[in-house]
Every structure is written in structure tokens, then in C-alpha cells.
Amino acid sequence: MTAPDRTELLTELNRQARVSTLWTVLLHTAIASRSGINVTDVQCVNLLQLRGPMTPGQLAEAMFLTTGGAITAVIDRLEKAGMVRRRRDEADRRRVIVEAAEGGPIAELSDRFQPMAELYGKLLEGYTDDQLNVILDYIARTNATSPEVIERVRRLG
């Protein structure tokens, strides 16, 4: 591949990544709206489902929210909506642990992602295992780099 061809390819990949991000944000906004919560709240639930129970401080740090007011408000809203619950840490009863609830509103939230899972699943059926491994490698590397990118953006001021 020649340099101009590669430059064009990388430019188009960057553009398509931006388009993908746009659609992802809009999808999550639509799902949050239909669920009666906001996008930050949906992502807190998502994070708890992916990483498991966390303290409010850990959740705030992972979500780049302030401890105290902001994360407390998110947890309060999610607890009221039946999507998370607080419990005391068994090892240290002074600590509070936040965990995603099971069933009910959480199941309804998950159901709202089902059309995306079905359509993307069908799309992926058209790729070979080798192609799927390349896609997986790219997404995994992007995910691994994302916290550093977010931190750099936060430092920009």
C-alpha cells in the first residue's frame, strides 16, 4: 500500500470511528431516555455489570465524577430506580459497596440493548474467524488505550 493510500485509509478509519462513537452515544441516549434515567446513570450500571461491585469512591473515579455530591446523586437515582443497591462491605462494615441489582429494571434496561445485539450479531456472521480476531484485537487495544486518552483530555483543561 502506498503512503497516500494508507493516509486515506487511516483518515477514513478515523472518520468511521467518529461516526461509530456518534451512533453509540445516540443509542445510549435513546436507551437512557426510554429507561427514565440519563446516560451517565446507564454507564454507571454498565460499569458495575462489567467490573462488579465497587465502593462509591471507586465508581466515581472510574466514571471521572467527583466523590461526594455527584456520585451520591447518581447512586441515589439508580437505587430509587431499582437498578443498584448499596450494602455494607462484609470485611469492613464502615464501607459501602454499590452493586448492580438483578432482574426488574436492570433486565428491562438490558432488553433495550437487544436489537443492537441482534443486528450486530448478524453483521458479524459475515466475517471469517481471522477477520473477527483482527476486529477483536483493534477493539481490545482501543479499550486498553481509552483511559489514557480520557486522562489526557482531562488535563487539557
Secondary structure, DSSP 8 states (H G I E B T S, - for coil): --HHHHHHHHHHHHHHHHHHHHHHHHHHHHHHHHHTS-HHHHHHHHHHHHH--B-HHHHHHHHT--TTHHHHHHHHHHHHTTSEEEEE-SS-TTSEEEEE--SHHHHHHHHHTHHHHHHHHHHHTTS-HHHHHHHHHHHHHHHHHHHHHHHHHHHT-
